[in-house]
Amino acid sequence: MPPAISAILFPFELKRDQLEAAEAWIANGCRGSVIFSTGTGKTEIAFECARRAAELAGSDRFPILFLVPRIVLVEQNVKRLHAYGIPDDHIGVYYGERKDIREITISTYQSAINNHDLIRSAKMVVLDEVHLVSESAVAFDSIFDVIVEDPGKAILGLTATIDEKDPKYKTILTVAPAVKKYMIKDAVTDGRLAQPVVQPVQVSFTPEEQKIYDETSEAIKDISRKLQTYDPMKMTKILMRGGSRASMAKMWFANVRKRKELLSATKRKLLKAAELVKRHPNERIMIFSETIESIRLLKDMLEEGDVPAQTIHNGVKPRERQEILESWGKDYFPLLSVHTLEIGFDVPQVGIAIIIASTSNMNQVAQRIGRVVRKVDGKDQALVYVVYVSGTKDDNVLKVVKAAIEKDGERTVRAPAAKGKRPAHGQKTLTKFSS
């Protein structure tokens, strides 16, 4: 019998960029990361890479492990494999109390951390949303220690965006270097995604809010000067060491959190978001914020104005989430989210986003924009409102949104990682190719 993945059959033709990604990954020794915008078919690229790797291996069995960050993605991958012709008896899931290992096994990162044999027994490992497995997640980082034990193991990373200059991604980009990039700008140019149209909406604090913001900002600066760092990672290390410096680090985090909550739930920002919702009656709208409290306040504000709304966050149970998504566009139109919808949800097509979040995280911003730029018939543009408080940390949000949209995919291929161990960062070479 041929490998299970060889039976995969897409009910459509893969796009040129998807085929080029698979070819680049194979050419790089079946190791590397594919950096593709949300909505451009990373999952199908993974399946195609797996099919080609199994073909190259030439054996009758090719165990594949798909690692995903959330349980909802386990189920989504299983459904897609079924839809693409893979028999159920070849697909296993491994998480929680479900521990069924088959030739193609879908598992979570957390489950793999607790069972390294899952990784060792696979001939190929797919790391979905690979940017989440960074040096800032020490437990997840151990996954790479196991992966590189086998120099012949195929490794594929998938992500919508990753900052190659950020040192916390050094291990990822050494073990699985970027082999093909296809960013929002590339996909819009090719007509694969709708054109995102950014509408900056500037608001200001109330006098009371301005006072709180100034006080917390000054406290953050003062503590940072005393501890000689503004880096959250270094602050965390200081906190863990204990002592008087740890007390100061604790105060630093408390003020950062207070300022973040203020920026998310400032009165005029919420009022403006509610006003924007009312401009688009009977249209699905996604609203992204940073705190549960802010989306609860906005939901109450909308419903007081006779606009039904729903919220989704990590505290909402999976079954309830599904019911909320199924009623979207029927019983209500504005859907408010804290991170949950950025990764792992196939949501109905929507063309309007309102970002009231205060973040400079490029990955989060790219995921949020990616939720509204999926192309459907009659949809050529997507509207992205960025509501921000001028003269604050919020100013950077607008810059990050524009950078995420304007960033194109410089195509790069790096030499395969040193076999049998994690390569030193300096061992990489860099060459360019066009596609």
SEVO-262734 format. One line per field, with one value per residue (C-alpha): x, y, z; residue number from 1. Coordinates in steps of 0.02 Angstrom, whole numbers, always signed. Layout:
<dolums>
east	[X / ...];
north	[Y / ...];
up	[Z / ...];
k	[NUM / ...];
</dolums>
This chain:
<dolums>
east	[+0 / +65 / +80 / -88 / -52 / -27 / -216 / -247 / -348 / -393 / -562 / -475 / -307 / -176 / -125 / +44 / +107 / +57 / +147 / +301 / +301 / +298 / +437 / +545 / +522 / +571 / +721 / +779 / +790 / +612 / +650 / +589 / +448 / +314 / +260 / +93 / -42 / -200 / -325 / -199 / -204 / -62 / -149 / -160 / +25 / +63 / -35 / +50 / +222 / +181 / +123 / +284 / +395 / +311 / +338 / +522 / +540 / +483 / +420 / +250 / +220 / +257 / +203 / +158 / +129 / +33 / +59 / -67 / -88 / -273 / -391 / -510 / -372 / -358 / -539 / -522 / -373 / -463 / -614 / -503 / -410 / -578 / -637 / -479 / -502 / -397 / -486 / -535 / -437 / -274 / -309 / -274 / -295 / -191 / -241 / -325 / -408 / -405 / -244 / -263 / -99 / -114 / -8 / -69 / -88 / -152 / -99 / -72 / +95 / +55 / +23 / +188 / +281 / +212 / +252 / +411 / +389 / +252 / +386 / +519 / +404 / +355 / +450 / +377 / +324 / +214 / +221 / +64 / +71 / +256 / +285 / +202 / +345 / +476 / +613 / +486 / +392 / +527 / +423 / +376 / +556 / +601 / +506 / +650 / +774 / +680 / +647 / +831 / +881 / +838 / +933 / +817 / +655 / +553 / +506 / +379 / +334 / +177 / +141 / +60 / +205 / +363 / +493 / +657 / +754 / +679 / +803 / +663 / +633 / +815 / +788 / +635 / +721 / +878 / +791 / +655 / +714 / +595 / +586 / +439 / +346 / +179 / +119 / -43 / +28 / +80 / -89 / -183 / -75 / -113 / -299 / -297 / -354 / -465 / -379 / -376 / -424 / -362 / -466 / -376 / -498 / -418 / -493 / -432 / -438 / -556 / -460 / -475 / -408 / -265 / -212 / -209 / -114 / +18 / +40 / +60 / +178 / +287 / +290 / +341 / +482 / +542 / +551 / +632 / +768 / +801 / +808 / +896 / +779 / +617 / +616 / +469 / +575 / +713 / +583 / +513 / +685 / +706 / +534 / +580 / +739 / +645 / +701 / +675 / +708 / +572 / +448 / +490 / +468 / +299 / +248 / +311 / +198 / +51 / +69 / +91 / -68 / -162 / -111 / -156 / -328 / -354 / -309 / -426 / -576 / -560 / -734 / -714 / -635 / -784 / -908 / -821 / -821 / -1008 / -1035 / -937 / -1042 / -1201 / -1130 / -1138 / -1307 / -1337 / -1154 / -1042 / -910 / -762 / -703 / -534 / -481 / -352 / -458 / -618 / -680 / -669 / -773 / -901 / -919 / -935 / -1063 / -1168 / -1150 / -1208 / -1356 / -1411 / -1424 / -1529 / -1384 / -1369 / -1188 / -1089 / -918 / -791 / -639 / -545 / -673 / -812 / -833 / -804 / -986 / -1047 / -918 / -985 / -1164 / -1109 / -1022 / -1170 / -1290 / -1172 / -1255 / -1428 / -1461 / -1325 / -1188 / -1047 / -935 / -813 / -655 / -502 / -371 / -479 / -529 / -353 / -299 / -391 / -565 / -644 / -765 / -899 / -839 / -830 / -764 / -758 / -640 / -630 / -467 / -474 / -330 / -169 / -33 / +127 / +130 / +146 / +86 / -76 / -107 / -78 / -196 / -331 / -318 / -315 / -487 / -570 / -472 / -524 / -585 / -764 / -870 / -908 / -784 / -634 / -601 / -602 / -623 / -507 / -546 / -405 / -471 / -327 / -288 / -168 / -11 / -1 / +66 / -83 / +8 / +113 / -40 / -78 / +104 / +101 / -63 / +5 / +170 / +78 / -17 / +132 / +257 / +293 / +368 / +552 / +585 / +726 / +803 / +925 / +1041 / +968 / +999 / +1152 / +1105 / +1079 / +1082 / +1024 / +1140 / +1228 / +1146 / +1298 / +1297 / +1155 / +1185 / +1065 / +1026 / +886 / +770 / +626 / +461];
north	[+0 / +176 / +306 / +372 / +551 / +498 / +475 / +662 / +739 / +923 / +967 / +1117 / +1161 / +1232 / +1410 / +1452 / +1525 / +1367 / +1254 / +1365 / +1353 / +1163 / +1162 / +1283 / +1175 / +1015 / +1104 / +1153 / +973 / +959 / +1082 / +1259 / +1378 / +1444 / +1621 / +1650 / +1777 / +1716 / +1663 / +1601 / +1414 / +1368 / +1206 / +1147 / +1189 / +1078 / +933 / +952 / +960 / +803 / +712 / +756 / +711 / +542 / +514 / +555 / +439 / +293 / +188 / +110 / +207 / +390 / +444 / +628 / +734 / +897 / +1006 / +1147 / +1276 / +1247 / +1099 / +1182 / +1167 / +980 / +957 / +1075 / +979 / +813 / +882 / +944 / +780 / +691 / +816 / +786 / +598 / +531 / +381 / +400 / +246 / +334 / +492 / +500 / +637 / +654 / +776 / +770 / +601 / +564 / +473 / +389 / +381 / +340 / +368 / +549 / +616 / +788 / +846 / +1003 / +1077 / +1048 / +862 / +846 / +926 / +790 / +649 / +672 / +499 / +576 / +681 / +545 / +421 / +542 / +557 / +730 / +863 / +1009 / +1157 / +1261 / +1443 / +1411 / +1588 / +1535 / +1412 / +1542 / +1565 / +1659 / +1495 / +1391 / +1232 / +1239 / +1271 / +1096 / +1028 / +1081 / +985 / +826 / +869 / +893 / +724 / +647 / +731 / +649 / +711 / +827 / +990 / +1118 / +1278 / +1376 / +1556 / +1714 / +1823 / +1814 / +1946 / +1873 / +2009 / +1963 / +1854 / +1753 / +1671 / +1623 / +1437 / +1426 / +1511 / +1407 / +1238 / +1286 / +1440 / +1539 / +1461 / +1555 / +1713 / +1772 / +1921 / +2021 / +2142 / +1999 / +1915 / +2077 / +2114 / +1940 / +1960 / +1821 / +1936 / +2089 / +2258 / +2315 / +2498 / +2571 / +2708 / +2790 / +2856 / +2969 / +2995 / +3072 / +3030 / +3112 / +3223 / +3088 / +2955 / +3067 / +3088 / +2899 / +2871 / +3000 / +2929 / +2749 / +2799 / +2897 / +2751 / +2632 / +2747 / +2775 / +2589 / +2551 / +2679 / +2606 / +2427 / +2481 / +2389 / +2413 / +2233 / +2127 / +1969 / +2044 / +2110 / +1935 / +1867 / +2003 / +1959 / +1775 / +1811 / +1887 / +2026 / +2213 / +2222 / +2092 / +2203 / +2344 / +2228 / +2177 / +2360 / +2385 / +2246 / +2311 / +2483 / +2412 / +2310 / +2461 / +2567 / +2429 / +2410 / +2597 / +2606 / +2463 / +2529 / +2717 / +2791 / +2888 / +2741 / +2630 / +2766 / +2786 / +2598 / +2593 / +2737 / +2646 / +2490 / +2591 / +2656 / +2479 / +2406 / +2225 / +2196 / +2072 / +2166 / +2099 / +2204 / +2164 / +2221 / +2171 / +2143 / +2049 / +2196 / +2314 / +2203 / +2176 / +2364 / +2388 / +2249 / +2331 / +2499 / +2427 / +2335 / +2491 / +2567 / +2419 / +2339 / +2154 / +2095 / +1944 / +1919 / +1779 / +1753 / +1608 / +1595 / +1550 / +1361 / +1284 / +1232 / +1406 / +1482 / +1377 / +1430 / +1612 / +1595 / +1505 / +1645 / +1783 / +1882 / +1817 / +1863 / +1994 / +2076 / +2146 / +2009 / +2064 / +1963 / +1955 / +1856 / +1700 / +1731 / +1776 / +1594 / +1434 / +1486 / +1473 / +1618 / +1675 / +1796 / +1972 / +2132 / +2254 / +2256 / +2381 / +2373 / +2456 / +2351 / +2431 / +2315 / +2323 / +2135 / +2113 / +1933 / +1981 / +2126 / +2021 / +1886 / +2015 / +2094 / +1921 / +1884 / +2017 / +2012 / +1838 / +1854 / +1809 / +1852 / +2037 / +2081 / +2180 / +2284 / +2261 / +2404 / +2412 / +2547 / +2582 / +2677 / +2748 / +2876 / +3002 / +3047 / +2879 / +2703 / +2683 / +2787 / +2635 / +2528 / +2624 / +2607 / +2419 / +2398 / +2492 / +2396 / +2229 / +2279 / +2354 / +2216 / +2110 / +1937 / +1948 / +1768 / +1687 / +1515 / +1470 / +1322 / +1169 / +1161 / +1069 / +886 / +801 / +958 / +1136 / +1236 / +1388 / +1548 / +1597 / +1437 / +1496 / +1560 / +1666 / +1668 / +1750 / +1676 / +1746 / +1664];
up	[+0 / -39 / +100 / +162 / +110 / -71 / -84 / -60 / -200 / -202 / -281 / -360 / -436 / -320 / -360 / -435 / -271 / -176 / -299 / -293 / -104 / -111 / -241 / -139 / +16 / -76 / -154 / +20 / +76 / +143 / +281 / +296 / +334 / +217 / +264 / +180 / +219 / +303 / +170 / +41 / +77 / +195 / +247 / +67 / +44 / +194 / +123 / -46 / +35 / +134 / -23 / -115 / +33 / +47 / -138 / -121 / +29 / -78 / +69 / +95 / +257 / +292 / +468 / +475 / +630 / +616 / +770 / +798 / +937 / +971 / +981 / +857 / +726 / +758 / +706 / +558 / +489 / +510 / +414 / +273 / +258 / +246 / +115 / +13 / +8 / +153 / +232 / +414 / +468 / +419 / +522 / +708 / +838 / +996 / +1133 / +1302 / +1325 / +1138 / +1099 / +931 / +832 / +647 / +492 / +489 / +666 / +714 / +886 / +989 / +1038 / +1220 / +1189 / +1095 / +1240 / +1353 / +1231 / +1130 / +1053 / +946 / +862 / +857 / +769 / +630 / +466 / +441 / +566 / +515 / +636 / +610 / +669 / +698 / +760 / +923 / +956 / +998 / +1124 / +1231 / +1253 / +1336 / +1350 / +1166 / +1119 / +1180 / +1030 / +919 / +1025 / +982 / +800 / +757 / +830 / +661 / +518 / +391 / +466 / +354 / +442 / +380 / +471 / +428 / +478 / +410 / +464 / +566 / +608 / +547 / +639 / +808 / +905 / +985 / +815 / +790 / +824 / +712 / +566 / +588 / +596 / +471 / +372 / +264 / +91 / +18 / +68 / +3 / +102 / +97 / -31 / -148 / -136 / -166 / -319 / -387 / -353 / -222 / -81 / -74 / -59 / +123 / +140 / +304 / +384 / +532 / +663 / +792 / +966 / +1129 / +1313 / +1434 / +1558 / +1692 / +1574 / +1518 / +1699 / +1727 / +1565 / +1610 / +1785 / +1727 / +1586 / +1706 / +1828 / +1688 / +1633 / +1811 / +1851 / +1683 / +1718 / +1890 / +1825 / +1665 / +1547 / +1451 / +1389 / +1458 / +1445 / +1553 / +1673 / +1690 / +1735 / +1867 / +1935 / +1949 / +2047 / +2193 / +2309 / +2302 / +2115 / +2089 / +2182 / +2062 / +1912 / +1980 / +1990 / +1812 / +1746 / +1847 / +1768 / +1593 / +1617 / +1684 / +1536 / +1413 / +1490 / +1484 / +1299 / +1259 / +1354 / +1342 / +1332 / +1170 / +1080 / +1125 / +1076 / +909 / +878 / +914 / +793 / +657 / +680 / +653 / +488 / +419 / +466 / +416 / +373 / +466 / +563 / +663 / +809 / +888 / +1060 / +1191 / +1345 / +1387 / +1489 / +1340 / +1225 / +1362 / +1384 / +1196 / +1182 / +1319 / +1232 / +1066 / +1140 / +1233 / +1059 / +999 / +904 / +948 / +964 / +1022 / +1102 / +1082 / +1192 / +1272 / +1411 / +1289 / +1271 / +1098 / +1073 / +1118 / +1000 / +858 / +894 / +898 / +730 / +651 / +701 / +640 / +501 / +553 / +734 / +748 / +642 / +752 / +825 / +961 / +991 / +1102 / +1005 / +987 / +806 / +750 / +738 / +707 / +654 / +484 / +500 / +376 / +245 / +314 / +239 / +384 / +533 / +676 / +773 / +944 / +1009 / +1067 / +1002 / +902 / +872 / +684 / +690 / +777 / +660 / +504 / +569 / +604 / +432 / +355 / +425 / +317 / +154 / +96 / -83 / -129 / -281 / -285 / -149 / -209 / -53 / +135 / +256 / +407 / +535 / +658 / +808 / +909 / +1043 / +971 / +1065 / +1152 / +1125 / +1008 / +876 / +837 / +798 / +640 / +583 / +612 / +518 / +368 / +377 / +378 / +221 / +128 / +169 / +17 / +5 / -30 / -82 / +15 / +29 / +165 / +169 / +258 / +445 / +508 / +524 / +691 / +798 / +806 / +696 / +761 / +705 / +604 / +500 / +389 / +213 / +117 / -67 / -165 / -293 / -392 / -426];
k	[1 / 2 / 3 / 4 / 5 / 6 / 7 / 8 / 9 / 10 / 11 / 12 / 13 / 14 / 15 / 16 / 17 / 18 / 19 / 20 / 21 / 22 / 23 / 24 / 25 / 26 / 27 / 28 / 29 / 30 / 31 / 32 / 33 / 34 / 35 / 36 / 37 / 38 / 39 / 40 / 41 / 42 / 43 / 44 / 45 / 46 / 47 / 48 / 49 / 50 / 51 / 52 / 53 / 54 / 55 / 56 / 57 / 58 / 59 / 60 / 61 / 62 / 63 / 64 / 65 / 66 / 67 / 68 / 69 / 70 / 71 / 72 / 73 / 74 / 75 / 76 / 77 / 78 / 79 / 80 / 81 / 82 / 83 / 84 / 85 / 86 / 87 / 88 / 89 / 90 / 91 / 92 / 93 / 94 / 95 / 96 / 97 / 98 / 99 / 100 / 101 / 102 / 103 / 104 / 105 / 106 / 107 / 108 / 109 / 110 / 111 / 112 / 113 / 114 / 115 / 116 / 117 / 118 / 119 / 120 / 121 / 122 / 123 / 124 / 125 / 126 / 127 / 128 / 129 / 130 / 131 / 132 / 133 / 134 / 135 / 136 / 137 / 138 / 139 / 140 / 141 / 142 / 143 / 144 / 145 / 146 / 147 / 148 / 149 / 150 / 151 / 152 / 153 / 154 / 155 / 156 / 157 / 158 / 159 / 160 / 161 / 162 / 163 / 164 / 165 / 166 / 167 / 168 / 169 / 170 / 171 / 172 / 173 / 174 / 175 / 176 / 177 / 178 / 179 / 180 / 181 / 182 / 183 / 184 / 185 / 186 / 187 / 188 / 189 / 190 / 191 / 192 / 193 / 194 / 195 / 196 / 197 / 198 / 199 / 200 / 201 / 202 / 203 / 204 / 205 / 206 / 207 / 208 / 209 / 210 / 211 / 212 / 213 / 214 / 215 / 216 / 217 / 218 / 219 / 220 / 221 / 222 / 223 / 224 / 225 / 226 / 227 / 228 / 229 / 230 / 231 / 232 / 233 / 234 / 235 / 236 / 237 / 238 / 239 / 240 / 241 / 242 / 243 / 244 / 245 / 246 / 247 / 248 / 249 / 250 / 251 / 252 / 253 / 254 / 255 / 256 / 257 / 258 / 259 / 260 / 261 / 262 / 263 / 264 / 265 / 266 / 267 / 268 / 269 / 270 / 271 / 272 / 273 / 274 / 275 / 276 / 277 / 278 / 279 / 280 / 281 / 282 / 283 / 284 / 285 / 286 / 287 / 288 / 289 / 290 / 291 / 292 / 293 / 294 / 295 / 296 / 297 / 298 / 299 / 300 / 301 / 302 / 303 / 304 / 305 / 306 / 307 / 308 / 309 / 310 / 311 / 312 / 313 / 314 / 315 / 316 / 317 / 318 / 319 / 320 / 321 / 322 / 323 / 324 / 325 / 326 / 327 / 328 / 329 / 330 / 331 / 332 / 333 / 334 / 335 / 336 / 337 / 338 / 339 / 340 / 341 / 342 / 343 / 344 / 345 / 346 / 347 / 348 / 349 / 350 / 351 / 352 / 353 / 354 / 355 / 356 / 357 / 358 / 359 / 360 / 361 / 362 / 363 / 364 / 365 / 366 / 367 / 368 / 369 / 370 / 371 / 372 / 373 / 374 / 375 / 376 / 377 / 378 / 379 / 380 / 381 / 382 / 383 / 384 / 385 / 386 / 387 / 388 / 389 / 390 / 391 / 392 / 393 / 394 / 395 / 396 / 397 / 398 / 399 / 400 / 401 / 402 / 403 / 404 / 405 / 406 / 407 / 408 / 409 / 410 / 411 / 412 / 413 / 414 / 415 / 416 / 417 / 418 / 419 / 420 / 421 / 422 / 423 / 424 / 425 / 426 / 427 / 428 / 429 / 430 / 431 / 432 / 433 / 434 / 435];
</dolums>
